[in-house]
Amino acid sequence: MPDYCESLIDHLIMQRKSAGLTQKNLADAANLTQSVIARLESKKTVPQLDTLLKVVKALKCTLEIVPDKSGCRNNSK
């Protein structure tokens, strides 16, 4: 999994915990199953965009595209 995905997931986990939510609570709020949240947080697969958007919305956060210092570019390997 790319580092940027791991970092994003770490932030989502931190937000979930700081909100006092269990994986099940978050899953219910995002209209997902607890196993989807567990799989996301395990970082074993790259999450689907629609899953990320549901989780972000349930956490009352936003997901933004912000250029890095050198501007947006394709960092594909």
Secondary structure as a PSIPRED ss2 file (coil, helix, strand):
# PSIPRED VFORMAT (PSIPRED V4.0)

   1 M C   1.000  0.000  0.000
   2 P C   1.000  0.000  0.000
   3 D H   0.000  1.000  0.000
   4 Y H   0.000  1.000  0.000
   5 C H   0.000  1.000  0.000
   6 E H   0.000  1.000  0.000
   7 S H   0.000  1.000  0.000
   8 L H   0.000  1.000  0.000
   9 I H   0.000  1.000  0.000
  10 D H   0.000  1.000  0.000
  11 H H   0.000  1.000  0.000
  12 L H   0.000  1.000  0.000
  13 I H   0.000  1.000  0.000
  14 M H   0.000  1.000  0.000
  15 Q H   0.000  1.000  0.000
  16 R H   0.000  1.000  0.000
  17 K H   0.000  1.000  0.000
  18 S H   0.000  1.000  0.000
  19 A C   1.000  0.000  0.000
  20 G C   1.000  0.000  0.000
  21 L C   1.000  0.000  0.000
  22 T C   1.000  0.000  0.000
  23 Q H   0.000  1.000  0.000
  24 K H   0.000  1.000  0.000
  25 N H   0.000  1.000  0.000
  26 L H   0.000  1.000  0.000
  27 A H   0.000  1.000  0.000
  28 D H   0.000  1.000  0.000
  29 A H   0.000  1.000  0.000
  30 A H   0.000  1.000  0.000
  31 N C   1.000  0.000  0.000
  32 L C   1.000  0.000  0.000
  33 T C   1.000  0.000  0.000
  34 Q H   0.000  1.000  0.000
  35 S H   0.000  1.000  0.000
  36 V H   0.000  1.000  0.000
  37 I H   0.000  1.000  0.000
  38 A H   0.000  1.000  0.000
  39 R H   0.000  1.000  0.000
  40 L H   0.000  1.000  0.000
  41 E H   0.000  1.000  0.000
  42 S H   0.000  1.000  0.000
  43 K C   1.000  0.000  0.000
  44 K C   1.000  0.000  0.000
  45 T C   1.000  0.000  0.000
  46 V C   1.000  0.000  0.000
  47 P C   1.000  0.000  0.000
  48 Q C   1.000  0.000  0.000
  49 L H   0.000  1.000  0.000
  50 D H   0.000  1.000  0.000
  51 T H   0.000  1.000  0.000
  52 L H   0.000  1.000  0.000
  53 L H   0.000  1.000  0.000
  54 K H   0.000  1.000  0.000
  55 V H   0.000  1.000  0.000
  56 V H   0.000  1.000  0.000
  57 K H   0.000  1.000  0.000
  58 A H   0.000  1.000  0.000
  59 L C   1.000  0.000  0.000
  60 K C   1.000  0.000  0.000
  61 C C   1.000  0.000  0.000
  62 T C   1.000  0.000  0.000
  63 L C   1.000  0.000  0.000
  64 E C   1.000  0.000  0.000
  65 I C   1.000  0.000  0.000
  66 V C   1.000  0.000  0.000
  67 P C   1.000  0.000  0.000
  68 D C   1.000  0.000  0.000
  69 K C   1.000  0.000  0.000
  70 S C   1.000  0.000  0.000
  71 G C   1.000  0.000  0.000
  72 C C   1.000  0.000  0.000
  73 R C   1.000  0.000  0.000
  74 N C   1.000  0.000  0.000
  75 N C   1.000  0.000  0.000
  76 S C   1.000  0.000  0.000
  77 K C   1.000  0.000  0.000
